[in-house]
Amino acid sequence: MKLRGVRRSSNIEDRRRSGFRGGGTAGIGGVGLLVVLAIGYFTGIDVTPLLEGAGQTQQQSAPRELTAAEQRAADFSAGVLGTTEEVWGAIFPEQLGLEYNPPVLVLFAGQTASPCGNASGATGPFYCPADEKAYLDTEFFATLSQQLGAGGDFAAAYVIAHEVAHHVQNELGILGEVNQARHAASQTEANGLTVRLELQADCLSGVWASNVQGLLEPGDLKEALNAARKIGDDYLQKRAGRVPNPHTFTHGTSDQRERWFATGYKSGQVEACDTFGARDL
């Protein structure tokens, strides 16, 4: 992805210099794997089962300087966030007749707090509608590449774009509607609603990718599609040594995530991302 010369967003809150870091993280495997790779959002959904066995503790230490790698991650994240602001800032008035208010991206290391609950690197990137901020432990980029085999800068950009897509859903009132519907539904039905929400975010990420003018390089689209596949519920459950159980899916299968991202990319239109009206996901 060509980010040289791209405007860096100022909506970055970097907490990585603070004296609090997570400790005792569970190894990658079993429940720990599902926790680390659960790219999602917090809107009052009970995530206790996901956190079981994560073994996170909070440790205080002296404030520290960022490493060169952490500085690069911050610069990359600010660049990608800047592209989302440009794209959605144009799409909202053109396609929706609305004004776009961008989110803040919080960068943290190990552990942090949010109005939606405490979070660690093990919970993966998430969006909190209570403060309209997306949260990212930049170490997740390494997890995505080294442990999942979803390398490449555009795969990492897709992760940020996905969380921004949840903010788009919040701006449109979709998150609140789904959260209300979840509370009135059975667990299986609630999971199904969450799957549709996540697939819509994947589709909206594709819309962003379609509208990133002149920044894509050969292989970028393939990297994003591969990343979408590697965080499918069925893939993650198999990797954790489980038999995939569709009733427990909350993000969609690998095929579904890849297909909906591609749908958004091919159309470039928000209206193409109506996963709630789709009969076949």
Disulfide bonds with the S-S distance in Angstrom:
Cys116-Cys128 2.00
Cys203-Cys273 2.10
